[in-house]
């Protein structure tokens, strides 16, 4: 847009504004007449003016124009004061609303803080629940594996895989394997209800296997020697087997694990383990061995 | 926007009006109707024939530059004795000058109404720069003419009106230039500028007329010829004055929106010598003053009007908004929501 067009846009409304034209025009006229009045000084000018009446006319003109200017200015001032008053009133309203909004903001902020703490509580609760759930799932998983291992190992015993060992050592071997496997892990990690059930189940299986191996009833008492008797094709003659058994059973002491101590040949014939009966049933032996492996050893 | 322009008489001081038109051109302020007297009629004719304000400003600049360099006034050689008397009169100031000149002219005894100054250089300028075709189709122009009734009558009216300033004298008449034939247009323009004695009266419509600025000296009815522009539905009338402290009274026209362009500094100190002072220095000075005074006044007006408009608009908007809110800025929906929130607690 050129300067001419831009200023015409501003000028036209100004020229049409009668109030503005009146005030500015009259002010300009008064200035010019006052200047001329001042410049027309001197005796001759004053005498001439006296006769022609020019000075009086000019002064009347100046006075009239000044009154008009003052009146118009008063009108404008009144307008401006009205605007200022309106602005002040609106400002008060704005301030009131601002205070109201501040109060609401405070309430909302408090609400947010409250919500935030509740969220934190909820998070803690959820984390705890999740943790418990995770533990439960892990326990269940571990228990299933323990069960699976137990069934697998017992199945192997029942399949005569251990027939090269003396009867008592078969039990020892199974229990030792179970101790170092999933069942042992489960019993140690999750002692209590389900573990006790598994131990009881193990006991029942071991007793049944013992009884089955000797073809006797579970409560039939058999001599200790029979339990320790080496079968044909026994591997007990192999020094490595004996060494392995000794090494693996080095945890067993007479006081806490007499049966294991005896099974693993830790004593010479001259030594007597008073706590191991000479006659014992499959049930007795099974209970003792399971107890020494999975009760006494765990609590030790 | 309909803008009227009144161009007062004042001889060489008409260069001030060239400055006014220059300022108008900067604002792109087109003029709808013009009324002029004496030099104002000649300037008005240039503006009217130009078609638009920018061209008008250019032509006025060219013409006044020419006037500044060329002798626009030539003495009629057969009137030399009168010339000597006029020269004596030039040594006086103000009233004494023209009065003695007129009296001397009359006293020389010649009854011929031949002007002292030969207007042929002026006529040449008019012929060259004012195309009658363009003038006929141009902005409506009115010129002030004073019925000529002889030198004695002119002198009497001059003394009672201009000198004594106490009596109303005969009014000027106004001619609509576009209603005249081409020849009469030129005669009317020259008649309007025909200072009695100095210039010959001209015939328009079968009657002799001289300087339109003579009409009713006391009220400057002829020299500030606003009459033809009254009641024409103009949005604003801009009135230019070429003398110090003109007593033309704006309050005589209460129904019109008028703004006067008055010189902010002394425009004339030497009376007739300023009126006939077509010299480069004065012309340049008057042109510059005309433009500066106009720009200053219009800028002041624009600033004031702009701020006033903004004040009124913003107050209206604010009142509407305050009115809508019934004295409170509270949001009902927000208050309801906050109430629900607090209830939950």
Interface residues (C-beta under 8 A of the other chain):
Chain A: X2 X3 X4 X5 X7 X8 X10 X11 X12 X13 X14 X15 X16 X17 X18 X19 X20 X21 X23 X24 X25 X26 X28 X29 X31 X32 X33 X35 X36 X37 X39 X40 X48 X51 X52 X53 X54 X57 X58 X61 X64 X76 X79 X80 X82 X83 X86 X87 X89 X90 X93 X94 X96 X97 X100 X104 X107 X108 X111
Chain B: X1 X3 X25 X26 X27 X28 X29 X54 X95 X163 X164 X165 X166 X235 X236 X244 X245 X247 X249 X250 X251 X257 X258 X259 X260 X262 X263 X264 X266 X297 X298 X300 X301 X302 X304 X305 X306 X308 X309 X311 X312 X314 X315 X318 X319 X322 X325 X327 X328 X329 X330 X334 X338 X341 X342 X345
